[in-house]
Amino acid sequence: MTASPTPIVPDGVIYLDGNSLGPPSARTQERVRQLLEEEWGRDLIASWNAHGWIDLPTRLGGMIAPLIGAGADEVIVADSVSVNLFKLGAAALRGQRPRSVVVCEAEEFPTDGYVMQGLAEFMPGVEVRAVPRAALARVLDDDVALLLVSHVHYRTGEVHDLQELTRKAHAAGAMVLADLSHSAGVIPMSLSAWGVDMATGCGYKYLNGGPGAPAFLYVARRRQRWLRSPLTGWFGHARPFAFEGDYEPAEGMARWLCGTPSVLALAGLEAGLEAYKLADVRVLRAQAMALTDLFIAEVEARCDGLVLASPREAGRRGAQVSLRHPDGYAVMQALIAAGVVGDFRAPDIIRFGFAPLYVTGEQVREAVRRLAVVLDTEAWREPRFQVRAAVT
Ligand SMILES: Cc1ncc(COP(=O)(O)O)c(C=O)c1O
């Protein structure tokens, strides 16, 4: 019998940061130990075949596929979201010539915008049009090659209507690249049915893969032959172990691999994904909506000086609630010292994630009680809570 894949947090801690870094489970510990001792440690290089390491990116893609409403042959695990945005963005821009504009949100998670800016530097004529969220659909014209959009906004938790945006983008002749980092595992979706062209998302947030876990990458079946990765490394070759002189992309999703997959990191993600074998994302979504509703109601009943930065309507927000406070950083540090872990996003947002796999209603009530104490006693004014760490 294998150990439980349900994520575990240390005793006494209320962990409301699974939208940033999911916790490990007993199964994660078991799987990583097994990899070290029985695979890498004992069977060494034979493990690539004997323990199926070579298939891990595809196998894990198959585990993620049902969470995002895709076919197992449309998803693979590779690299980070940032690198995948580069690969997918470049492929789409090349395929869509002479269209040359990327539309994205001005307030998008920074790496998404940075990568598009980097692509524009590399690809002559490419232009990035960064606009407010509400204007995304309005600026789609005949020049637009690609619409890049986050399904759930990292700062506010607002959910985009990805199906409707995809319809509008396609009507304008643009392709859609979705960042699912804050929705995969907590919001049901049907990427294939919605016609979304490409997507990527983090493995270390709600999927609980561990710090720096590899990301996943989705390409719609109808686009797979047509799109080619610009990072033509040997693992994306049709026959990597034939050691041929010229590059030929693999069929299907394997062409999105580049270098040797990180097996230790993949093992962590594999264990994280096992929790989803036992769960239904529609049920998790209902739980997350109830948890976030409860949190907002409790905060409004008990806490002064906070402003809701997430949509009030549960259907319009992900498994996250963001609140504004002018001294948000210090408030969050004081709250962490009181055993409730969330995070801070500059300039003034304190962010709470409600991963439905392991957060309970009682924890939500207790978290708000502790938040109210931090605010009422102004504990956050203590100098030690003002010192900014590198990671917030
Ligand atoms: C929406 C979004 N996209 C991308 C990233 C970064 O992904 P990676 O570190 O895998 O490049 C994050 C990280 O928090 C994120 O929230």
The ligand as an SDF file (V2000), in Angstrom:
LIG
                    3D

 16 16  0  0  0  0  0  0  0  0999 V2000
    0.4340   33.5000  -13.2300 C   0  0  0  0  0  0  0  0  0  0  0  0
    1.8440   33.0460  -13.1100 C   0  0  0  0  0  0  0  0  0  0  0  0
    2.5520   32.7690  -14.2220 N   0  0  0  0  0  0  0  0  0  0  0  0
    3.8280   32.3630  -14.1670 C   0  0  0  0  0  0  0  0  0  0  0  0
    4.4750   32.2140  -12.9580 C   0  0  0  0  0  0  0  0  0  0  0  0
    5.9340   31.8180  -12.9270 C   0  0  0  0  0  0  0  0  0  0  0  0
    6.1190   30.5460  -13.3440 O   0  0  0  0  0  0  0  0  0  0  0  0
    7.6050   29.9210  -13.4370 P   0  0  0  0  0  0  0  0  0  0  0  0
    8.3010   30.3080  -12.1830 O   0  0  0  0  0  0  0  0  0  0  0  0
    7.3500   28.4500  -13.5500 O   0  0  0  0  0  0  0  0  0  0  0  0
    8.2420   30.4780  -14.6460 O   0  0  0  0  0  0  0  0  0  0  0  0
    3.7810   32.4550  -11.7750 C   0  0  0  0  0  0  0  0  0  0  0  0
    4.4730   32.2890  -10.4770 C   0  0  0  0  0  0  0  0  0  0  0  0
    3.9990   32.5720   -9.4220 O   0  0  0  0  0  0  0  0  0  0  0  0
    2.4460   32.8970  -11.8510 C   0  0  0  0  0  0  0  0  0  0  0  0
    1.7630   33.1870  -10.7380 O   0  0  0  0  0  0  0  0  0  0  0  0
  1  2  1  0
  2  3  1  0
  2 15  2  0
  3  4  2  0
  4  5  1  0
  5  6  1  0
  5 12  2  0
  6  7  1  0
  7  8  1  0
  8  9  2  0
  8 10  1  0
  8 11  1  0
 12 13  1  0
 12 15  1  0
 13 14  2  0
 15 16  1  0
M  END
$$$$
